[in-house]
Amino acid sequence: MPTSQTYEIRSESVKTFIEDKTIKLPRFQRKQTWDEKKDFKLAISLFKGFPFGVIVVNKQVIKNKILKWLLDGRQRRNALTKMLNDPESLYVSARKYIGFKQSADANEIEDAYWKRIEEYLGEDEADENNDESEVAPVSQEGEEPEGAEDNSGEFHPGHKTEELGKRYQDLGDLLKLILLTHKKGKKVSGFTRPFDFSEIVENLDYVETNDGQSVLNSRKLKTWMSAYRDHCNTHGLQALEKDTFYNYVKNRYKVDDTRQKFRQKIEQSWEKIVGRFECIDTIENRLQEAKIGIIDLPGVNASDAQMTFNIINSTGTPLTAVEILSAKPSWNTPISNPSAEVLDATDKLYAAIAIDHREGVVKWDGPATFSNRLTSLAFVFGNFDYKDGKQLSKAITLGFKLVAAIYENGVSKEHIDHLSENEKLKWQVDIDALAKDFNDIGKILASDAFFKFFISWRTSLLDLTSEAVAMDFVVRTYLDWKRKEKPYGAGAPTKKFLKNAKVLFDTLIYEYLIRVWRGSSDSRLAGHVEKFASEPDVYSPTDKWQGLLGEIFDKHTVNGVKLKTGSVDSLLKPVLYYYYVLNQQKGPDGIDVTIEIDHIIPQEKFDSSTLSNKELKIHNLSNLALLPKKDNISKRNLPLRDITDPWLKAQVSSLTSIPEGDFERFSKVQSIDDLKDFRKGFFMEAFGSKRDNLFIG
């Protein structure tokens, strides 16, 4: 017996959807989890004209009455309803997402707005390892009085609206709405201020008392404005005529205006009042024009409805941009006679995602499996575990970026998208050849003493810094190797190549520490690729390391920015690993050895201390060392003098540069300053003369 259709799909206006009073929420609906930042991203989608996906409604007809329960889509509906009913909600979510202060002026807001838009929609993808991904506030602390408007009393978009409005059409309107509401004070906002007649008109519907102070409620004002519109439509009046508006308010609230004080107030504020009505129109028109897909489940029982909800919300992994490309026809072009290597890599990939690929290898498979084939570059990228969904997605994306960087001179979504149509790329052989070249480079680097020491610590450049830094290192190293005609052996070209690789490695770690790679890292990498032809044949190292190390030790800052005081700052991790490499200290032996950062003077010993500025000293670089985790378990909370195991004593002494005879000296919290002076010298030597020796020859 054929199964009956259990669902219907249709579309309707977003405005109609959110105004549908017949939709109810079931008891098992998920809790509201969206924050203002997600609300604002949805606003971007609305103004950009992006689709809103689908929502699921369980619909029943009982006694000729239609009953609806919203199974999926509550978060979107709530956010969209706030936009419709309260224009100030856009402003509140914008401040959370963009990060501007109450004291910001229009130009500051505009700059921060477009920066955020470019990060979200532009070519550059945010650095996943960046712990400062949020846009910093654009003004200093402190609130200014309400107002801060220009001479006309209004905020106006500035120099970037015209420039970026062309790239991001319609998002200029969203910026205007934000500026229209700025600033939002305790009593009024930019949106409600023109309607503040409270000193003249009593009992305004949208004025409420909060802690004894009159406050203009924007949601109630919007309701009032809609009621005024309805009144005008009913009586055939022009809502945006001054006389119409004046008479409506005057008659509704029985205003005695014999001295024309109210009339003058309307005259002064009229342009702003009209602007606020146009603001409402803009939002409502956007919501009316936007469409949302609705899946109706007619007549299903509660169990089936709940199962549908669980399937939609609890299975699968969100697709990345490059995974979505797998459905594009150009990426599904078959590759004839693929190599054994790509066949094996493709089998492993599809086994991990449980998909049968009997149709053979297609274009998409080459870049998708590329990074997992770079076995000789594990010390740069690490090893990706296909069993971990997040790592699988990262591995796929990294492969596409690396191939695009070489063949499209960039790593943006557009570069990757264009890759499938690159007519110069021979898909049967070129990606295989590129993987072999990358692996050959890895083997050459691994033969050098510097990289041998680094590899012995069982970490990767990606783990210590970011994906963008690791990619930049490999891509530029490959381009340099290719420029030098792919040298092998111990000749002069290979020595130059290895020197450049070490200088680049050193430079990238330094740049990561001073936050050069925060933000638009993809465009920075692309710029390096495009300008590589002008790079010198032999690189010059930076001479700023010792100044940076001195700042880290003495001030616990990097480029004037404070490091964390409540925990070990992640920026100290690459410094520590690099220190041991420069010091030519080999990582601990053993296949299963895990390295961790630990404190020489244990953290808990500082708890009862009255030491001044102890929060700056506990996690200072001087008090940190790398230790094998298994061995360190027995040391973790012990001062050095209490370590009794001879093996552990030797390990700690070697990795801290503290002789066992000085363990007693550096076991007290009061000796933390002496410890800093003692260990600072070793670091300065490592990043001084020992580092200089790297680049000789």
C-alpha positions in Angstrom: 0.0 0.0 0.0 1.5 3.4 -1.0 2.3 5.7 1.9 0.3 8.9 2.2 2.1 12.3 1.9 2.8 13.5 5.4 3.8 17.1 4.5 3.1 20.0 2.3 5.6 22.7 1.3 4.7 26.3 0.6 6.1 29.8 1.0 4.6 32.9 2.4 5.6 36.4 3.4 7.7 36.7 6.5 5.5 39.4 7.8 2.4 37.2 7.3 4.2 34.4 9.1 5.2 36.4 12.2 1.7 38.1 12.4 -0.1 34.8 12.3 -1.8 34.6 15.7 -3.0 31.1 15.1 0.5 29.6 15.5 1.2 28.2 19.0 4.3 26.8 20.6 4.2 23.1 21.7 5.5 22.1 25.2 8.5 20.3 23.7 9.7 23.4 21.7 13.3 24.2 22.4 14.1 27.0 24.8 14.9 30.4 23.5 18.7 30.3 23.0 19.4 33.0 20.5 21.2 36.1 21.7 21.2 39.6 20.2 24.2 38.8 18.0 22.3 36.1 16.2 19.3 38.4 16.0 21.5 40.9 14.1 22.8 38.3 11.8 19.2 37.5 10.9 18.6 41.2 10.3 21.6 41.2 7.9 20.0 38.3 6.0 16.7 40.2 5.8 18.3 43.3 4.3 20.6 41.3 2.1 17.7 39.3 0.7 19.0 35.9 1.8 16.6 33.0 2.3 15.3 32.2 5.8 15.2 28.5 5.3 12.1 26.6 6.3 10.0 26.3 9.4 7.9 23.3 10.3 4.3 23.6 11.4 2.1 20.8 12.7 -1.4 21.7 11.4 -4.7 20.2 12.4 -8.3 21.1 11.5 -10.7 20.5 14.4 -14.4 21.5 14.0 -13.5 23.6 11.0 -10.9 25.5 13.0 -7.3 25.4 11.9 -4.8 24.9 14.8 -1.1 25.2 14.3 1.9 24.4 16.4 5.4 25.6 15.5 7.8 22.7 15.6 10.9 24.4 14.2 11.6 28.1 13.7 10.9 29.7 17.0 14.2 31.5 17.3 13.8 33.1 13.8 10.2 34.0 14.5 11.0 35.6 17.8 13.8 37.6 16.3 11.8 38.7 13.3 8.8 39.7 15.5 11.1 41.9 17.6 12.2 43.7 14.4 8.6 44.3 13.4 7.2 45.4 16.7 10.2 47.3 18.1 12.6 49.1 15.8 15.0 49.7 18.8 15.6 45.9 19.0 17.7 46.3 15.8 19.8 48.9 17.5 20.2 46.8 20.7 21.3 43.8 18.7 23.6 45.9 16.5 25.5 47.2 19.6 26.0 43.7 20.8 27.2 42.4 17.4 29.2 45.4 16.3 30.5 46.4 19.7 30.2 50.2 19.6 29.9 52.4 22.7 27.1 54.7 23.7 29.7 57.5 23.3 30.5 56.6 19.7 29.9 59.1 17.0 28.3 58.3 13.6 31.6 57.8 11.8 32.9 55.4 14.4 29.7 53.4 14.3 29.8 53.3 10.5 33.5 52.1 10.4 32.8 49.4 12.9 29.6 48.4 11.1 31.2 47.9 7.7 34.2 46.1 9.3 31.8 43.7 10.9 29.8 43.3 7.6 33.0 42.6 5.7 34.1 40.0 8.3 30.7 38.3 8.1 29.9 38.5 4.4 33.2 39.4 2.8 36.0 37.4 1.3 37.9 37.0 4.5 36.9 34.3 7.0 37.4 34.9 10.7 40.5 33.2 12.1 39.1 30.2 14.1 42.0 30.3 16.5 41.6 34.0 17.1 40.4 34.5 20.7 39.8 38.2 19.9 37.3 37.6 17.1 34.8 40.1 18.5 35.2 43.7 17.2 36.7 45.9 19.9 34.7 48.8 21.2 35.3 51.8 19.0 35.3 54.4 21.8 36.9 54.7 25.2 34.9 54.1 28.4 32.5 56.7 29.5 29.1 57.8 28.5 28.3 61.1 26.9 25.0 63.1 27.4 22.2 62.3 25.1 22.4 64.1 21.8 25.7 64.0 20.0 24.0 64.9 16.8 25.2 67.1 13.9 24.0 70.6 13.3 20.7 69.4 11.7 20.0 67.2 14.7 20.3 64.0 12.7 23.0 61.4 12.1 24.0 60.9 8.5 25.9 58.0 6.9 29.4 59.0 6.0 32.2 58.2 3.5 31.9 54.4 3.6 28.2 54.0 2.8 28.6 54.8 -0.9 31.8 52.7 -1.3 30.6 49.6 0.5 26.9 50.1 -0.3 27.8 49.1 -3.9 29.3 45.8 -2.7 26.7 45.0 -0.1 23.5 46.4 -1.6 20.7 47.2 0.8 22.8 47.0 3.9 23.2 50.8 3.8 19.5 50.9 4.9 20.3 48.8 7.9 23.1 51.2 8.9 20.7 54.1 8.6 18.3 52.5 11.0 21.0 52.0 13.5 22.2 55.6 13.2 18.6 56.7 13.5 18.2 55.2 16.9 21.6 56.1 18.3 21.9 57.2 21.1 19.6 55.2 23.3 19.4 56.8 26.8 17.3 56.0 29.8 14.4 58.2 28.8 14.6 58.4 25.0 16.5 57.1 22.0 17.2 58.6 18.6 14.1 56.8 17.4 11.7 58.0 20.1 13.1 61.5 20.8 11.1 63.3 18.0 7.9 62.0 19.6 8.7 63.3 23.1 5.7 65.6 23.7 5.5 64.6 27.4 6.1 68.2 28.7 3.1 69.4 26.6 0.8 66.4 26.1 -0.5 64.3 29.0 -1.2 60.6 29.0 0.7 59.7 25.8 0.1 56.0 25.1 3.8 55.3 24.6 5.1 57.1 27.8 5.5 55.0 30.9 7.0 55.6 34.3 10.1 53.8 35.3 11.7 54.5 38.8 9.7 57.8 38.9 11.0 58.9 35.5 9.0 59.2 32.3 10.3 56.9 29.6 9.3 56.6 26.0 8.7 53.0 25.2 9.7 52.3 21.5 7.5 49.2 21.2 4.5 51.1 22.4 5.4 54.0 20.2 5.5 51.7 17.2 2.0 50.4 18.1 0.9 54.0 18.4 2.3 54.9 15.0 0.6 51.9 13.4 -2.7 53.0 15.0 -2.2 56.5 13.6 -1.6 55.1 10.1 -4.8 53.0 10.4 -6.7 56.1 11.5 -5.5 58.0 8.5 -6.3 55.2 6.1 -9.8 54.8 7.5 -10.5 58.5 7.1 -8.7 59.0 3.8 -6.1 61.3 5.3 -2.4 61.8 4.4 -0.5 60.4 7.4 2.7 62.3 6.6 1.0 65.8 6.5 2.0 68.0 9.4 -1.6 69.3 9.9 -3.0 65.8 9.9 -0.5 64.6 12.5 -1.0 67.8 14.6 -4.8 67.5 14.6 -4.7 63.8 15.4 -2.5 64.3 18.5 -4.3 67.5 19.6 -7.8 65.9 19.3 -6.8 62.5 20.7 -5.3 64.0 23.9 -7.4 67.2 24.1 -4.3 69.4 23.9 -4.8 73.1 24.8 -2.5 74.7 22.3 -3.7 78.3 22.4 -0.1 79.5 22.6 0.9 77.3 19.7 3.6 75.7 21.8 2.7 72.2 20.5 2.4 73.4 17.0 6.0 74.8 17.2 7.2 71.4 18.6 5.7 69.6 15.6 7.3 72.1 13.2 10.7 71.6 14.7 10.6 67.8 14.8 8.6 67.1 11.6 11.5 65.9 9.4 12.6 63.6 12.1 9.0 62.3 12.7 8.7 61.6 9.0 12.1 59.8 9.1 10.8 57.5 11.9 7.7 56.6 9.9 9.9 55.9 6.9 12.0 53.7 9.2 8.9 51.7 10.1 8.0 51.4 6.4 11.5 50.2 5.5 11.3 47.3 8.1 7.7 46.4 7.2 8.4 46.4 3.5 11.4 44.2 3.9 9.4 41.7 6.0 6.6 41.8 3.5 8.9 41.2 0.5 10.9 38.4 2.2 9.7 34.8 1.9 10.0 31.9 4.2 9.4 28.3 3.4 6.8 26.5 5.5 6.5 22.7 5.8 3.0 21.8 7.0 2.5 18.5 8.6 -1.3 18.0 8.3 -2.9 15.6 10.7 0.2 13.9 12.0 0.1 12.6 15.6 2.2 14.1 18.4 4.8 11.4 18.2 5.4 11.9 14.5 5.5 15.7 15.0 8.1 15.4 17.8 10.1 12.9 15.7 10.1 15.4 12.8 11.4 18.1 15.2 14.2 15.9 16.5 15.3 14.9 13.0 15.5 18.5 11.8 17.3 19.7 14.9 19.4 16.8 16.1 21.0 15.0 13.2 23.6 15.9 10.7 26.5 18.4 10.7 26.2 21.9 9.3 27.8 22.1 5.9 30.8 24.3 5.3 31.1 26.5 2.2 33.3 23.9 0.4 31.1 21.0 1.4 28.2 22.8 -0.2 30.2 23.0 -3.4 30.0 19.2 -3.7 26.5 19.7 -5.0 27.6 22.1 -7.8 27.7 20.5 -11.3 31.1 21.8 -12.2 32.6 20.2 -9.1 31.0 16.8 -10.0 32.9 16.5 -13.3 34.4 12.9 -13.3 38.2 12.5 -13.2 39.3 9.8 -15.6 42.1 7.5 -14.6 42.7 8.9 -11.1 45.9 7.9 -9.3 46.0 5.2 -6.7 46.8 7.9 -4.1 43.7 9.9 -4.8 41.5 6.8 -5.0 42.8 5.7 -1.6 42.3 9.2 -0.1 38.8 9.4 -1.5 37.8 6.0 -0.2 38.9 7.1 3.3 37.0 10.4 3.1 33.7 8.8 2.0 34.0 6.0 4.4 34.3 8.6 7.2 31.1 10.3 6.0 29.3 7.0 5.2 28.6 7.8 1.6 28.8 5.4 -1.4 30.8 7.0 -4.2 30.6 4.3 -6.9 30.5 7.0 -9.6 34.2 7.3 -9.1 36.4 10.3 -8.4 35.2 13.8 -9.3 36.9 17.2 -9.2 35.7 18.0 -5.7 37.5 15.0 -4.3 41.0 16.2 -5.1 41.0 19.4 -3.0 38.8 17.7 -0.4 41.4 15.0 0.3 44.4 17.2 -0.3 45.4 18.1 3.3 45.1 14.6 4.6 47.6 13.5 2.0 50.3 15.8 3.3 51.9 13.3 5.6 55.3 15.0 5.7 53.8 18.3 6.8 52.2 17.0 10.1 54.5 19.3 12.0 52.8 22.3 10.2 49.2 21.2 10.1 48.9 18.4 12.6 47.0 15.2 11.9 43.3 15.4 11.2 41.1 12.7 12.7 38.3 11.9 10.1 36.2 10.4 13.0 35.8 13.8 14.4 33.2 15.8 12.4 34.8 19.2 13.1 38.3 18.0 12.2 36.9 16.4 9.0 35.3 19.7 8.0 38.5 21.6 8.8 40.6 19.1 6.8 38.4 19.5 3.8 38.3 23.3 3.9 42.1 23.5 4.4 42.7 21.3 1.3 40.6 23.6 -0.8 42.3 26.7 0.5 45.8 25.3 -0.2 45.0 24.2 -3.7 43.2 27.5 -4.4 46.2 29.5 -3.1 48.5 27.9 -5.6 46.2 27.8 -8.6 43.9 30.8 -8.0 46.3 33.1 -5.9 43.8 33.3 -3.1 41.9 31.4 -0.5 38.5 33.2 -0.4 35.2 31.5 -1.2 35.3 33.1 -4.6 38.8 31.8 -5.3 37.7 28.3 -4.3 34.5 28.5 -6.3 36.5 29.5 -9.4 38.9 26.7 -8.9 36.6 24.1 -10.6 36.6 26.2 -13.8 40.3 26.7 -14.0 41.2 25.7 -17.5 45.0 25.5 -16.8 44.6 22.9 -14.1 45.0 19.3 -15.3 42.9 17.6 -12.7 44.2 14.1 -13.5 47.8 15.0 -12.5 48.3 18.5 -11.1 46.8 18.1 -7.7 48.7 14.8 -7.2 51.9 16.5 -8.3 51.2 19.4 -5.9 50.7 17.0 -3.0 54.0 15.3 -3.9 55.8 18.6 -4.0 54.4 19.6 -0.6 55.5 16.3 0.9 59.0 16.7 -0.6 59.3 20.1 1.0 58.2 18.6 4.3 61.0 16.0 4.0 63.6 18.6 3.2 62.6 20.7 6.1 62.5 17.7 8.4 66.2 17.0 7.5 67.3 20.3 9.0 68.3 20.4 12.7 66.1 23.3 13.5 62.9 21.6 12.3 64.1 18.3 13.8 64.1 20.0 17.2 60.6 21.4 16.5 59.2 18.1 15.4 60.5 16.4 18.5 58.1 18.5 20.6 55.1 16.8 18.9 53.2 19.9 18.1 52.4 21.8 14.9 52.6 25.4 13.7 48.8 25.4 13.3 48.3 24.3 16.9 50.7 27.0 18.2 49.3 29.8 16.0 46.5 29.6 13.5 45.4 27.9 10.2 46.2 31.1 8.2 49.7 31.3 9.6 50.3 27.6 8.9 49.0 28.0 5.3 51.1 31.1 4.7 54.2 29.2 5.8 53.7 26.3 3.5 52.4 28.2 0.5 55.3 30.8 0.6 57.8 28.1 1.3 56.5 26.1 -1.7 56.7 29.2 -3.9 60.3 29.9 -2.8 61.2 26.2 -3.5 59.7 26.4 -6.9 61.4 29.7 -7.6 64.7 28.1 -6.7 63.9 25.3 -9.2 63.0 22.7 -6.5 66.5 22.1 -5.0 67.5 18.9 -3.3 70.6 17.8 -1.6 73.1 19.9 0.3 74.0 22.5 -2.3 73.8 26.3 -2.0 70.2 26.6 -3.4 69.0 24.2 -0.7 70.8 26.1 2.0 69.2 29.4 0.8 65.8 27.6 0.8 66.2 26.3 4.3 67.4 29.7 5.6 64.3 31.3 4.1 62.0 28.7 5.6 63.5 29.3 9.1 63.3 33.1 8.7 59.7 32.8 7.5 58.8 30.4 10.4 60.4 32.9 12.9 58.7 35.9 11.3 55.3 34.3 11.3 55.4 33.4 15.0 56.5 36.9 15.8 53.7 38.4 13.7 51.2 36.0 15.4 52.3 37.3 18.8 51.9 40.9 17.9 48.4 40.1 16.4 49.2 40.9 12.8 47.2 37.8 11.8 44.1 38.7 13.7 41.1 39.6 11.5 41.5 39.6 7.7 44.0 36.7 7.6 42.8 35.3 4.3 43.3 38.5 2.4 46.8 38.9 4.0 47.7 35.4 2.8 46.4 36.2 -0.7 48.4 39.4 -0.7 51.6 37.5 0.1 50.9 35.1 -2.8 50.2 37.9 -5.3 53.3 39.9 -4.3 55.6 36.9 -4.0 57.5 37.6 -7.2 58.8 40.8 -5.6 60.1 39.0 -2.5 63.9 38.9 -2.2 65.7 35.7 -3.0 67.1 35.6 0.6 64.8 36.8 3.5 65.9 39.0 6.3 64.9 38.2 9.9 63.2 40.7 12.2 65.4 42.3 14.9 62.5 43.0 17.3 62.3 39.7 19.2 64.4 40.7 22.3 62.3 43.9 22.8 59.2 41.8 22.7 60.5 39.3 25.1 61.6 42.0 27.5 58.1 43.4 27.4 56.5 40.0 28.1 58.8 39.4 31.1 58.7 42.8 32.6 55.2 44.1 31.8 53.2 40.9 31.0 52.0 42.6 27.8 52.5 42.2 24.1 52.7 45.4 22.1 51.1 47.2 25.0 48.1 44.8 25.2 47.8 43.0 28.6 48.1 39.2 28.6 45.7 37.2 30.7 46.2 37.3 34.4 43.5 34.7 35.4 45.1 31.9 33.4 48.0 31.2 31.1 47.6 33.3 28.0 47.6 31.3 24.7 50.1 33.7 23.2 52.8 32.3 25.6 52.5 28.8 24.2 54.3 29.5 20.9 56.9 31.5 22.8 57.6 28.6 25.1 57.9 26.0 22.3 60.0 28.2 20.2 62.3 28.9 23.1 63.1 25.2 23.6 63.7 24.8 19.8 66.1 27.8 19.8 67.8 26.4 22.9 68.2 23.1 20.9 66.4 21.1 23.6 64.9 17.9 22.3 61.4 17.0 23.2 60.8 14.1 25.6 61.0 10.5 24.1 58.1 8.2 23.9 55.3 7.7 21.5 52.4 8.5 23.9 54.1 11.5 25.6 51.9 14.5 26.0 53.4 17.9 26.7 51.7 20.5 28.9 52.5 23.9 30.2 53.0 24.0 34.0 54.0 26.5 36.7 57.4 26.2 38.3 56.1 27.8 41.5 52.6 26.2 41.8 49.6 28.4 41.4 48.0 27.3 44.7 51.1 28.6 46.6 50.1 32.1 45.6 46.5 31.9 47.1 47.4 33.0 50.6 50.3 35.2 49.5 50.2 39.0 50.1 52.7 39.5 47.3 52.0 42.7 45.4 50.8 42.3 41.8 50.8 38.6 42.2 48.1 38.2 39.5 50.7 39.5 37.0 53.4 37.1 38.2 51.6 33.8 38.6 51.2 33.2 34.8 54.2 35.2 33.7 56.5 33.6 31.2 59.2 33.3 33.8 57.1 30.9 35.9 56.1 28.6 33.0 57.8 25.5 31.5 56.9 22.6 29.2 56.8 19.3 31.0 55.7 15.7 30.0 52.2 15.3 31.4 52.6 11.8 32.8 55.7 12.8 34.7 54.3 16.2 35.7 51.2 14.7 37.4 53.4 13.9 40.4 55.0 17.4 40.4 52.0 19.6 39.5 51.3 21.1 42.9 54.7 20.6 44.5 57.3 23.3 44.9 60.6 22.2 43.4 62.2 21.4 46.8 59.5 18.7 47.5 60.3 16.7 44.4 61.9 13.5 45.5 61.9 11.3 42.3 65.4 11.5 40.7 64.0 11.1 37.2 61.5 13.9 37.7 64.1 16.1 39.2 66.4 15.7 36.2 63.4 16.4 33.8 62.4 19.5 35.6 65.9 20.8 35.9 66.5 20.3 32.2 63.3 21.9 31.1 63.4 24.9 33.5 67.2 25.5 33.3 67.2 25.5 37.1 70.0 23.4 38.7 68.8 21.0 41.3 70.9 22.8 43.8 68.7 25.9 43.3 65.4 24.1 43.8 65.2 25.3 47.4 65.8 28.9 46.3 63.0 28.9 43.7 60.4 27.1 45.8 59.0 30.1 47.6 56.4 32.6 46.3 58.6 35.4 47.5 61.3 34.3 45.0 59.1 34.9 42.0 61.0 38.1 41.1 64.3 36.4 41.4 63.0 33.5 39.2 62.0 36.1 36.6 65.5 37.6 36.5 67.1 34.2 36.5 65.1 32.7 33.6 64.8 35.9 31.6 68.5 35.6 30.8 68.1 32.2 29.3 65.3 33.4 27.1 67.2 36.5 26.0 70.2 34.3 25.0 67.9 31.9 23.1 66.2 34.7 21.2 69.5 36.6 20.8 72.8 34.9 19.9 71.3 31.4 19.5 68.5 32.7 17.2 71.1 34.7 15.2 73.0 31.5 14.6 70.0 30.0 12.8 70.4 32.5 9.9 74.2 32.3 9.4 75.2 30.8 6.1 
